[in-house]
Amino acid sequence: MLKIKSVEETTNAGKKWTIEEDNKLAQEFTDNKTYEEIALEHKRTPYSIKLRVISRIIFPKIKDDIDVDMEQIAFDYNIYTKELIYNINKLKMKDDPKQKLTQKPKQKEYEPTNKDILDYLQKLDKKIDEINSKLDNLEYLR
């Protein structure tokens, strides 16, 4: 943690989040910024941004919904499905320790499935198409 804090881009790593920072995070996510872009803005790690999105944006919306489509949510928020389920289960246990887990938590390391990888590559392909379209529009305006 000391190593992460000593780097300029992640000086806020491990620090308590403020209400203003949470509000800014929600707005940045609404503005379709990437986890990496948001992390630079907040001087935190991209992983900590994902965890905050899960805990402050996703979990409050789905905690009482038993028929939620975790794969769709993972896709919408650009998070691996297993990673999302694992962290949602942790939050559910913290929120109500008597509640049973919906899926067995991971052991040590997360391994993305082929579907997760394919979904991610499709998102990247879509983003590249959007960027190319914007670049074409810029060329047209010149």
BAMI-506707 format. One record per residue: y, z, x negated of N, C-alpha, C in turn; residue in one letter; residue number from 1. Coordinates in nm, 4 decimals. Layout:
<nodes>
((Y, Z, X), (Y, Z, X), (Y, Z, X), A, NUM)
...
</nodes>
This chain:
<nodes>
((-0.1189, 0.0000, -0.0833), (0.0000, 0.0000, 0.0000), (0.1252, 0.0000, -0.0877), M, 1)
((0.1219, 0.0730, -0.1968), (0.2377, 0.0743, -0.2868), (0.2651, -0.0647, -0.3424), L, 2)
((0.1568, -0.1381, -0.3708), (0.1719, -0.2731, -0.4232), (0.2401, -0.3631, -0.3199), K, 3)
((0.2012, -0.3488, -0.1939), (0.2608, -0.4302, -0.0867), (0.4073, -0.3937, -0.0674), I, 4)
((0.4380, -0.2642, -0.0687), (0.5766, -0.2195, -0.0487), (0.6688, -0.2602, -0.1627), K, 5)
((0.6111, -0.2796, -0.2817), (0.6944, -0.3139, -0.3968), (0.7376, -0.4603, -0.3955), S, 6)
((0.6772, -0.5415, -0.3128), (0.7144, -0.6824, -0.3013), (0.8281, -0.6937, -0.1999), V, 7)
((0.9307, -0.7696, -0.2329), (1.0499, -0.7811, -0.1480), (1.0173, -0.8261, -0.0062), E, 8)
((0.9238, -0.9203, 0.0081), (0.8908, -0.9747, 0.1401), (0.8213, -0.8740, 0.2318), E, 9)
((0.7673, -0.7644, 0.1766), (0.6918, -0.6691, 0.2589), (0.7371, -0.5247, 0.2370), T, 10)
((0.8654, -0.5051, 0.2164), (0.9157, -0.3699, 0.1885), (0.9047, -0.2755, 0.3077), T, 11)
((0.8915, -0.3284, 0.4285), (0.8785, -0.2421, 0.5466), (0.7333, -0.2116, 0.5838), N, 12)
((0.6401, -0.2605, 0.5041), (0.4981, -0.2374, 0.5330), (0.4700, -0.0874, 0.5394), A, 13)
((0.4037, -0.0466, 0.6451), (0.3675, 0.0940, 0.6615), (0.4755, 0.1800, 0.7248), G, 14)
((0.5957, 0.1266, 0.7373), (0.7035, 0.2034, 0.7998), (0.6898, 0.2002, 0.9513), K, 15)
((0.7447, 0.3011, 1.0159), (0.7424, 0.3090, 1.1618), (0.8280, 0.1971, 1.2204), K, 16)
((0.7786, 0.1393, 1.3289), (0.8516, 0.0336, 1.3981), (0.9587, 0.0950, 1.4870), W, 17)
((1.0732, 0.0289, 1.4929), (1.1809, 0.0728, 1.5823), (1.1716, -0.0056, 1.7133), T, 18)
((1.2384, 0.0441, 1.8149), (1.2421, -0.0259, 1.9435), (1.3079, -0.1627, 1.9266), I, 19)
((1.4137, -0.1665, 1.8478), (1.4837, -0.2928, 1.8235), (1.3914, -0.3937, 1.7559), E, 20)
((1.3114, -0.3440, 1.6614), (1.2193, -0.4324, 1.5901), (1.1105, -0.4853, 1.6849), E, 21)
((1.0614, -0.4001, 1.7744), (0.9633, -0.4439, 1.8743), (1.0234, -0.5489, 1.9674), D, 22)
((1.1475, -0.5273, 2.0096), (1.2150, -0.6249, 2.0963), (1.2348, -0.7580, 2.0243), N, 23)
((1.2731, -0.7494, 1.8981), (1.2925, -0.8703, 1.8175), (1.1599, -0.9442, 1.8014), K, 24)
((1.0523, -0.8704, 1.7806), (0.9191, -0.9297, 1.7667), (0.8825, -1.0075, 1.8928), L, 25)
((0.9033, -0.9464, 2.0081), (0.8715, -1.0126, 2.1349), (0.9516, -1.1418, 2.1502), A, 26)
((1.0789, -1.1379, 2.1150), (1.1632, -1.2571, 2.1251), (1.1177, -1.3652, 2.0274), Q, 27)
((1.0872, -1.3259, 1.9042), (1.0437, -1.4231, 1.8039), (0.9126, -1.4884, 1.8466), E, 28)
((0.8248, -1.4080, 1.9053), (0.6982, -1.4638, 1.9499), (0.7206, -1.5603, 2.0658), F, 29)
((0.8148, -1.5275, 2.1546), (0.8506, -1.6163, 2.2652), (0.9104, -1.7463, 2.2114), T, 30)
((0.9793, -1.7379, 2.0987), (1.0412, -1.8553, 2.0363), (0.9413, -1.9385, 1.9556), D, 31)
((0.8105, -1.9046, 1.9675), (0.7022, -1.9780, 1.9002), (0.7086, -1.9752, 1.7480), N, 32)
((0.7597, -1.8668, 1.6928), (0.7568, -1.8527, 1.5476), (0.6152, -1.8155, 1.5053), K, 33)
((0.5787, -1.8529, 1.3843), (0.4452, -1.8197, 1.3337), (0.4426, -1.6741, 1.2887), T, 34)
((0.3217, -1.6216, 1.2723), (0.3084, -1.4843, 1.2250), (0.3708, -1.4694, 1.0862), Y, 35)
((0.3590, -1.5732, 1.0057), (0.4157, -1.5682, 0.8706), (0.5681, -1.5639, 0.8749), E, 36)
((0.6282, -1.6451, 0.9619), (0.7748, -1.6458, 0.9761), (0.8245, -1.5104, 1.0263), E, 37)
((0.7552, -1.4567, 1.1256), (0.7951, -1.3271, 1.1805), (0.7799, -1.2184, 1.0747), I, 38)
((0.6715, -1.2258, 0.9990), (0.6477, -1.1257, 0.8941), (0.7610, -1.1259, 0.7916), A, 39)
((0.8083, -1.2430, 0.7543), (0.9197, -1.2508, 0.6591), (1.0461, -1.1888, 0.7175), L, 40)
((1.0702, -1.2136, 0.8455), (1.1879, -1.1563, 0.9120), (1.1834, -1.0024, 0.9130), E, 41)
((1.0648, -0.9484, 0.9359), (1.0490, -0.8035, 0.9493), (1.0135, -0.7350, 0.8169), H, 42)
((0.9913, -0.8167, 0.7146), (0.9490, -0.7660, 0.5831), (0.8205, -0.6844, 0.5950), K, 43)
((0.7247, -0.7445, 0.6662), (0.5931, -0.6850, 0.6873), (0.4884, -0.7926, 0.6591), R, 44)
((0.3614, -0.7565, 0.6677), (0.2551, -0.8539, 0.6434), (0.2239, -0.9300, 0.7726), T, 45)
((0.1767, -1.0548, 0.7619), (0.1375, -1.1291, 0.8819), (0.0289, -1.0556, 0.9617), P, 46)
((-0.0629, -0.9892, 0.8938), (-0.1683, -0.9154, 0.9634), (-0.1087, -0.8012, 1.0466), Y, 47)
((-0.0091, -0.7320, 0.9920), (0.0519, -0.6225, 1.0683), (0.1279, -0.6765, 1.1900), S, 48)
((0.1817, -0.7965, 1.1780), (0.2496, -0.8589, 1.2914), (0.1466, -0.8904, 1.4003), I, 49)
((0.0314, -0.9448, 1.3604), (-0.0751, -0.9721, 1.4585), (-0.1169, -0.8449, 1.5297), K, 50)
((-0.1364, -0.7382, 1.4529), (-0.1779, -0.6120, 1.5130), (-0.0721, -0.5598, 1.6100), L, 51)
((0.0537, -0.5770, 1.5764), (0.1610, -0.5317, 1.6649), (0.1658, -0.6165, 1.7924), R, 52)
((0.1440, -0.7460, 1.7791), (0.1392, -0.8331, 1.8963), (0.0243, -0.7903, 1.9874), V, 53)
((-0.0901, -0.7601, 1.9272), (-0.2051, -0.7162, 2.0066), (-0.1734, -0.5852, 2.0775), I, 54)
((-0.1184, -0.4894, 2.0040), (-0.0978, -0.3562, 2.0609), (0.0213, -0.3470, 2.1560), S, 55)
((0.1268, -0.4233, 2.1326), (0.2490, -0.4095, 2.2130), (0.2732, -0.5209, 2.3134), R, 56)
((0.2091, -0.6352, 2.2940), (0.2314, -0.7462, 2.3858), (0.1054, -0.7755, 2.4677), I, 57)
((-0.0070, -0.7946, 2.3992), (-0.1294, -0.8335, 2.4698), (-0.1920, -0.7159, 2.5436), I, 58)
((-0.2163, -0.6048, 2.4736), (-0.2887, -0.4921, 2.5333), (-0.2234, -0.4393, 2.6612), F, 59)
((-0.0926, -0.4182, 2.6642), (-0.0327, -0.3692, 2.7896), (-0.0553, -0.4637, 2.9081), P, 60)
((-0.0660, -0.5941, 2.8817), (-0.0865, -0.6907, 2.9893), (-0.2296, -0.6907, 3.0421), K, 61)
((-0.3266, -0.6587, 2.9555), (-0.4671, -0.6776, 2.9951), (-0.5482, -0.5493, 3.0052), I, 62)
((-0.4911, -0.4351, 2.9715), (-0.5721, -0.3140, 2.9605), (-0.6433, -0.2751, 3.0894), K, 63)
((-0.5893, -0.3089, 3.2044), (-0.6525, -0.2740, 3.3312), (-0.7251, -0.3916, 3.3962), D, 64)
((-0.7244, -0.5060, 3.3303), (-0.7865, -0.6268, 3.3864), (-0.9292, -0.6402, 3.3319), D, 65)
((-1.0288, -0.6317, 3.4190), (-1.1673, -0.6387, 3.3715), (-1.2188, -0.7820, 3.3619), I, 66)
((-1.1499, -0.8771, 3.4243), (-1.1935, -1.0168, 3.4231), (-1.1082, -1.1039, 3.3312), D, 67)
((-1.0538, -1.0449, 3.2294), (-0.9658, -1.1191, 3.1401), (-1.0475, -1.2142, 3.0508), V, 68)
((-0.9936, -1.3337, 3.0274), (-1.0576, -1.4336, 2.9423), (-1.0062, -1.4163, 2.7989), D, 69)
((-1.0824, -1.3422, 2.7206), (-1.0395, -1.3099, 2.5834), (-1.0286, -1.4343, 2.4958), M, 70)
((-1.1137, -1.5326, 2.5183), (-1.1053, -1.6548, 2.4386), (-0.9733, -1.7275, 2.4649), E, 71)
((-0.9315, -1.7315, 2.5898), (-0.8058, -1.7977, 2.6235), (-0.6868, -1.7213, 2.5656), Q, 72)
((-0.6911, -1.5891, 2.5742), (-0.5826, -1.5081, 2.5182), (-0.5761, -1.5265, 2.3672), I, 73)
((-0.6933, -1.5251, 2.3039), (-0.6977, -1.5458, 2.1589), (-0.6379, -1.6815, 2.1231), A, 74)
((-0.6704, -1.7819, 2.2005), (-0.6158, -1.9159, 2.1773), (-0.4645, -1.9167, 2.1968), F, 75)
((-0.4200, -1.8558, 2.3067), (-0.2766, -1.8525, 2.3380), (-0.1953, -1.7820, 2.2298), D, 76)
((-0.2525, -1.6790, 2.1707), (-0.1798, -1.5992, 2.0717), (-0.2198, -1.6305, 1.9276), Y, 77)
((-0.3009, -1.7341, 1.9104), (-0.3412, -1.7784, 1.7770), (-0.4067, -1.6659, 1.6957), N, 78)
((-0.5031, -1.6004, 1.7586), (-0.5775, -1.4916, 1.6959), (-0.7257, -1.5222, 1.7144), I, 79)
((-0.8064, -1.4942, 1.6145), (-0.9499, -1.5136, 1.6301), (-1.0021, -1.4250, 1.7422), Y, 80)
((-1.0915, -1.4791, 1.8235), (-1.1436, -1.4084, 1.9404), (-1.2067, -1.2747, 1.9025), T, 81)
((-1.2930, -1.2758, 1.8027), (-1.3604, -1.1513, 1.7630), (-1.2613, -1.0478, 1.7113), K, 82)
((-1.1613, -1.0943, 1.6391), (-1.0572, -1.0043, 1.5877), (-0.9797, -0.9417, 1.7041), E, 83)
((-0.9480, -1.0226, 1.8045), (-0.8765, -0.9738, 1.9217), (-0.9610, -0.8717, 1.9974), L, 84)
((-1.0856, -0.9045, 2.0239), (-1.1740, -0.8142, 2.0980), (-1.1914, -0.6826, 2.0238), I, 85)
((-1.2114, -0.6902, 1.8943), (-1.2285, -0.5692, 1.8138), (-1.1063, -0.4782, 1.8275), Y, 86)
((-0.9879, -0.5339, 1.8126), (-0.8661, -0.4517, 1.8178), (-0.8344, -0.4042, 1.9586), N, 87)
((-0.8643, -0.4846, 2.0595), (-0.8462, -0.4406, 2.1983), (-0.9402, -0.3229, 2.2264), I, 88)
((-1.0639, -0.3326, 2.1800), (-1.1590, -0.2227, 2.1989), (-1.1112, -0.0947, 2.1307), N, 89)
((-1.0550, -0.1088, 2.0121), (-0.9998, 0.0089, 1.9434), (-0.8872, 0.0709, 2.0253), K, 90)
((-0.8006, -0.0125, 2.0798), (-0.6891, 0.0378, 2.1610), (-0.7391, 0.1020, 2.2896), L, 91)
((-0.8429, 0.0442, 2.3495), (-0.8994, 0.1028, 2.4713), (-0.9576, 0.2404, 2.4419), K, 92)
((-1.0249, 0.2537, 2.3302), (-1.0831, 0.3830, 2.2935), (-0.9725, 0.4850, 2.2660), M, 93)
((-0.8655, 0.4406, 2.2052), (-0.7527, 0.5295, 2.1784), (-0.6841, 0.5696, 2.3086), K, 94)
((-0.6716, 0.4727, 2.3997), (-0.6076, 0.4951, 2.5282), (-0.6930, 0.5859, 2.6184), D, 95)
((-0.8241, 0.5655, 2.6168), (-0.9167, 0.6449, 2.6982), (-1.0495, 0.6561, 2.6237), D, 96)
((-1.0680, 0.7629, 2.5469), (-1.1887, 0.7769, 2.4655), (-1.3187, 0.7731, 2.5452), P, 97)
((-1.3141, 0.7984, 2.6757), (-1.4349, 0.7972, 2.7580), (-1.4771, 0.6551, 2.7950), K, 98)
((-1.3843, 0.5604, 2.7807), (-1.4124, 0.4221, 2.8184), (-1.5099, 0.3593, 2.7199), Q, 99)
((-1.6070, 0.2836, 2.7710), (-1.7060, 0.2191, 2.6857), (-1.6489, 0.0901, 2.6287), K, 100)
((-1.6956, 0.0559, 2.5107), (-1.6529, -0.0676, 2.4479), (-1.7107, -0.1878, 2.5211), L, 101)
((-1.6337, -0.2958, 2.5283), (-1.6836, -0.4170, 2.5915), (-1.7634, -0.5011, 2.4919), T, 102)
((-1.7456, -0.4755, 2.3648), (-1.8208, -0.5475, 2.2632), (-1.8340, -0.4584, 2.1413), Q, 103)
((-1.9438, -0.4731, 2.0721), (-1.9691, -0.3926, 1.9537), (-1.8633, -0.4233, 1.8473), K, 104)
((-1.8013, -0.3200, 1.7872), (-1.6996, -0.3460, 1.6858), (-1.7601, -0.4036, 1.5581), P, 105)
((-1.6761, -0.4730, 1.4813), (-1.7231, -0.5325, 1.3564), (-1.7597, -0.4245, 1.2557), K, 106)
((-1.8421, -0.4613, 1.1615), (-1.8845, -0.3663, 1.0591), (-1.7788, -0.3572, 0.9492), Q, 107)
((-1.7788, -0.4526, 0.8593), (-1.6849, -0.4461, 0.7478), (-1.5838, -0.5605, 0.7506), K, 108)
((-1.6360, -0.6836, 0.7579), (-1.5499, -0.7981, 0.7419), (-1.5622, -0.8926, 0.8603), E, 109)
((-1.4544, -0.9535, 0.8979), (-1.4545, -1.0455, 1.0104), (-1.4931, -1.1850, 0.9624), Y, 110)
((-1.5840, -1.2497, 1.0336), (-1.6248, -1.3865, 1.0049), (-1.5904, -1.4728, 1.1254), E, 111)
((-1.4997, -1.5689, 1.1102), (-1.4663, -1.6540, 1.2252), (-1.5846, -1.7419, 1.2635), P, 112)
((-1.5996, -1.7675, 1.3920), (-1.7044, -1.8565, 1.4395), (-1.6582, -2.0010, 1.4234), T, 113)
((-1.7510, -2.0921, 1.4382), (-1.7153, -2.2342, 1.4317), (-1.6152, -2.2693, 1.5413), N, 114)
((-1.6312, -2.2098, 1.6581), (-1.5371, -2.2337, 1.7686), (-1.3972, -2.1854, 1.7323), K, 115)
((-1.3876, -2.0667, 1.6686), (-1.2576, -2.0151, 1.6253), (-1.1918, -2.1119, 1.5275), D, 116)
((-1.2704, -2.1623, 1.4349), (-1.2177, -2.2546, 1.3338), (-1.1735, -2.3848, 1.3993), I, 117)
((-1.2567, -2.4360, 1.4910), (-1.2218, -2.5590, 1.5613), (-1.0945, -2.5408, 1.6429), L, 118)
((-1.0849, -2.4298, 1.7149), (-0.9634, -2.4012, 1.7925), (-0.8404, -2.3983, 1.7027), D, 119)
((-0.8530, -2.3319, 1.5898), (-0.7410, -2.3212, 1.4968), (-0.7018, -2.4592, 1.4434), Y, 120)
((-0.8002, -2.5404, 1.4068), (-0.7717, -2.6746, 1.3556), (-0.7066, -2.7619, 1.4629), L, 121)
((-0.7489, -2.7450, 1.5876), (-0.6864, -2.8205, 1.6961), (-0.5415, -2.7792, 1.7151), Q, 122)
((-0.5144, -2.6501, 1.7012), (-0.3751, -2.6027, 1.7106), (-0.2917, -2.6613, 1.5978), K, 123)
((-0.3489, -2.6604, 1.4772), (-0.2771, -2.7170, 1.3632), (-0.2486, -2.8654, 1.3852), L, 124)
((-0.3476, -2.9379, 1.4355), (-0.3308, -3.0798, 1.4618), (-0.2185, -3.1031, 1.5630), D, 125)
((-0.2147, -3.0209, 1.6668), (-0.1098, -3.0322, 1.7684), (0.0279, -3.0051, 1.7067), K, 126)
((0.0361, -2.9010, 1.6234), (0.1636, -2.8679, 1.5581), (0.2088, -2.9814, 1.4667), K, 127)
((0.1148, -3.0399, 1.3927), (0.1481, -3.1509, 1.3030), (0.2018, -3.2684, 1.3845), I, 128)
((0.1380, -3.2959, 1.4988), (0.1871, -3.4031, 1.5859), (0.3295, -3.3745, 1.6337), D, 129)
((0.3564, -3.2483, 1.6705), (0.4902, -3.2103, 1.7142), (0.5923, -3.2296, 1.6021), E, 130)
((0.5553, -3.1891, 1.4819), (0.6448, -3.2031, 1.3661), (0.6707, -3.3507, 1.3378), I, 131)
((0.5646, -3.4308, 1.3396), (0.5809, -3.5749, 1.3158), (0.6702, -3.6386, 1.4209), N, 132)
((0.6550, -3.5965, 1.5438), (0.7392, -3.6492, 1.6510), (0.8860, -3.6138, 1.6261), S, 133)
((0.9099, -3.4905, 1.5866), (1.0475, -3.4486, 1.5575), (1.1042, -3.5248, 1.4388), K, 134)
((1.0200, -3.5469, 1.3371), (1.0650, -3.6244, 1.2210), (1.0963, -3.7687, 1.2617), L, 135)
((1.0147, -3.8264, 1.3485), (1.0412, -3.9622, 1.3977), (1.1738, -3.9679, 1.4721), D, 136)
((1.2008, -3.8660, 1.5525), (1.3276, -3.8598, 1.6257), (1.4456, -3.8495, 1.5298), N, 137)
((1.4293, -3.7724, 1.4236), (1.5359, -3.7610, 1.3241), (1.5610, -3.8961, 1.2556), L, 138)
((1.4527, -3.9660, 1.2212), (1.4663, -4.0973, 1.1580), (1.5369, -4.1945, 1.2529), E, 139)
((1.5030, -4.1856, 1.3804), (1.5643, -4.2733, 1.4801), (1.7139, -4.2476, 1.4914), Y, 140)
((1.7556, -4.1213, 1.4791), (1.8966, -4.0856, 1.4920), (1.9802, -4.1292, 1.3729), L, 141)
((1.9171, -4.1547, 1.2618), (1.9941, -4.1942, 1.1423), (2.0459, -4.3289, 1.1561), R, 142)
</nodes>
